[in-house]
């Protein structure tokens, strides 16, 4: 694919433009002919596959299984849960016909009016309704519980303002939908999956997150509690990166899903749902990348090491090829993924810039001198620092370096977040400080009115009420009313 | 999930009903609230995941990468390729609106007439059009070629007569879409992927297939050549199990995708597409299963071995648990997947029947006597034969047994197909023999007229012109005109 390695916009010049440039230039994704929908390009999709594989393993380790439910949802299903329909009806893609026919004037195809559906369908914006309609047939007794299903799927929400990965009309995600015999078990499940998400974000994406619970105003439509992980981007804005919902008995009641409990009484089933989406790609990109391009955590990079030869003639190339074959074999034996790029239609300088743009964690360069000395030049993408090292035990050197990079970019992001998280006690100071970006820990009286006033005046929202950390009560910075603990405010994506 | 282990319909009584019963009772899939769409249940989805994983590895080994393209296709895109629109327009789900609103009478939600789309979208029935519209921007020069992309996705074709896995309105599949600089390279790619499908079918699904090319009449809408793998089900009907299309320059012309070739001339790009779907699940089920339920090839079984304890008291159970832990560890060390079912709420007889129904390849049963004797009872699902063997080296015994089962069910299916494949020279004999099911090798004059006459009079279609095998010319059994070689006729799914 032809691509010019034009300069990226600098983050300090225009962060938003830098992000858009980077997503396109690093071949991650691009806009499609369908408004608001993206094409995820092979390099971007390869990262998403790594994310999927790892999360899927973690879901299975915690006892979950995958299943698949229909793309289309009967319109009437949405209305069964009052808050749910309120939350999603305004952005639904609606299927009204099941056939096209040739236009009378031969100009192509038109919708066949004779093929109108009796009841319209919406393309799933999320699947609680179709799934709970299905669970009704699966659950009779407490012996049928729990049900711990997950689905990898595409969903559709007709958003008007879209951005690649961050907010698209169609996106890819996983949605877990579990059914339980008791309230306690469902609440525990919702928290357990929040912890799985936080573990994944921190230990694989190298993205530090704040775990918390949403205010009533920011809850998922139909949930009693929404747990969230919130990450901080380099512009100081928050990105909600994953949510886990305790749904109570709302969907069981909407679809009449009852079971016989251990005391032989009929009871409505308790539910959770939880999801992360291709939005994680946005978090990954914005947390670590720099003005040269992507910086990928080694654990999620499509390939962790790229090797580039520098040679003047074919004889040198052949000798380097041989040497590199040995190095590659040793790296692969340690489970390290390697790409050797000896294509002769691009110059080394072009390759250097290209793999920096694509965020390959480690670059090895071998030239004639290296060959003589049994050395190789190693560059780490996170710091761009270079070192010439011996080829003896290069595999353990690289393995340690990959671990060091994974740890370093997490620490860098963590330090950044800590440096941009402040405590504020007055609304005056809040209004001033929020302009600088970052998270602000402040007291709030717990009311939606105050929350909305703050949002209107400052564009900041409550990202979450943190689960961990300081629980000292205080007074709301706006109204002076009692506050149970500080909450996290930020502007957000 | 509550489930009664009712008797399956016998194959000899009603093959079609046996299939439907089996799919539901073995917890593979079920009908959903959306007409023609299925729910793929966890056990069925676990098999699909094995299929996906293996195919995906094979695609990657042959140089392909995954990507993702939009679910929705602008209506006008379909019309760009004349045969393509003719083939798909009649079964398209059409999206006409992007919003619902509250009904005036408070009875739920209705389509918001103010939110009508300027141009309607169809849910992809296949993605050639949206992908070639995208490739237009990716291809300028021969240096940008080949493009070897695959997509795992859901597609929608509004079929009126549906059957679980075999023909559903929504189904899951993969669709490869490749772009090449020369006709030869594209033709080679189409054949290569046919071979990948055949390899997968025979060596993983244990389903023998005939590789061939479709007659003009049975080609994919928009293809110059459609290659196919055809399998024979136990009722003698053919099941088309995968297709690979050489698309020529049709889609490149429809979307104006030209490139500068090595001679510095503008040329249209050459294309292929290829796909297999959840229909493979139908082939898997119908090829091997019996009146007791599923028979799964070990290579695709969600778990290959189930271990069931038989005990009279907790002391015995504890001792068996310990012994089984050792066996399980040894099996897992050889890469064998194991489930130990010591749940005490179901009796052994129920478990036996249940795991037979689910087609688990090998069952181990351990009782008090076995414990004393250091033995275990081994049953293989394909033949239902039992043997009591020593626990010493049980892991290699089981490993060899799994290989033997994989080989045996392939051979059984292969022998069945050979026994039901005959050569016929007269149309009279053809009409008689086609009633018995199976494949008939007969001469045909190569015309669509003759093909359609045969179909109308016998319900048999040309499954393919085989790539391998006898190429002796002859005379058409119907018209007496010259025939290049025998072709495969059968009734089909």
Interface residues (C-beta under 8 A of the other chain):
Chain A: X1 X2 X30 X32 X33 X34 X37 X38 X39 X40 X41 X42 X45 X46 X48 X49 X65 X66 X67 X68 X69 X70 X71 X72 X73 X74 X75 X76 X77 X78 X79 X85 X89 X90 X91 X92 X93 X94 X95 X96 X97 X98 X99 X100 X101 X102 X108 X109 X111 X120 X121 X122 X123 X130 X133 X134 X137 X138 X139 X140 X141 X143 X144 X147 X149 X153 X154 X156 X158 X170 X172 X345
Chain B: X1 X2 X30 X32 X33 X34 X37 X38 X39 X40 X41 X42 X45 X46 X48 X49 X65 X66 X67 X68 X69 X70 X71 X72 X73 X74 X75 X76 X77 X78 X79 X85 X89 X90 X91 X92 X93 X94 X95 X96 X97 X98 X99 X100 X101 X102 X108 X109 X111 X120 X121 X122 X123 X130 X133 X134 X137 X138 X139 X140 X141 X143 X144 X147 X149 X153 X154 X156 X158 X170 X172 X345
